[in-house]
Amino acid sequence: MREYPCNLCGSDDLAEIACAPTYMAGRPLHVCRSCGMVQVAHRKTPEEIKASWADEMYRADEKTRLSDTTYTARIPAVHARQTFAADFIDEAVSFRGKSVCDLGAGEGDFLEMLKTPDHGADEVFAVEPSGANCRMLADRGIPHFDGIAEEYLAQATDRHGTFDIVTLIWTLENCPSAADVMDAAWHLCKPGGHVAVATGSRILVPFKKPLQYYIGPNADVHPYHFSAKTLAGYMAQAGFRMTDVNRYIDSDYLVMVGEKTDRTAPISWEGDNATAVLGFFDRWDKETQGFYMADGPSP
Ligand SMILES: [Zn+2]
């Protein structure tokens, strides 16, 4: 375990979100007082996370030969959100005839979708740290790299600046360092290429689901919680000019597209007000306790 500074702006000035430990098995969740980014500041190191994942994958593998016994992209809700992201990004930048690199590709369902005539991507490539998922990618004939984005960046120097579009589909919130992964996306993109990020983060969006469905005990593998403004901050810090964002206010999804710049001019971003974020969580906690917990746990 380590105490990390703000992953977005680097500040050490973090405030604890009072209600969070109730939902996170006693673990704290922090908001940066400088930029408003919500994150698990006290977490395992990337090496520790990798070791625990490999261990869990191994056990799941023995039993089922699948990557995970509970999560699969074939769940209708997962299929629905991947379809939404594919359609939104396609509308924004068009996949047709393009090369796409998906960071954290899972079982490859999103890339499969992009290869269909509906989207017409020319080349798809997967970067995926789970060995079990990589075997499934191989079965599906999807070229892939077995590892995390930073490792791919270090090894595949011939692919730097070669992809039209780099996608992060419900991945960025689960990375050891969201900033490092956005940096990898920038290096992998062609000049003038695009990055697309899709996430279920809902900071400062009126809450529709109980808080226990949003934050949970998986603090080490889900350290980042974005708002539209902090995600735009990640885009800007990495050298992407935000070009498109979905109407996230009444959607469960936040999908944002950015165009690669040459990093010669800093891109301004505003982030969130930490006091507003703390108040948001207080209200969400009260609503959750009032509507969902008074009569016991909801289904
Ligand atoms: Zn910050």
Residues whose N, C-alpha, C, O or C-beta is under 5 A from the ligand:
A	BS01	ZN	C6 L8 C9 G10 S11 C32 S34 C35 G36 M37
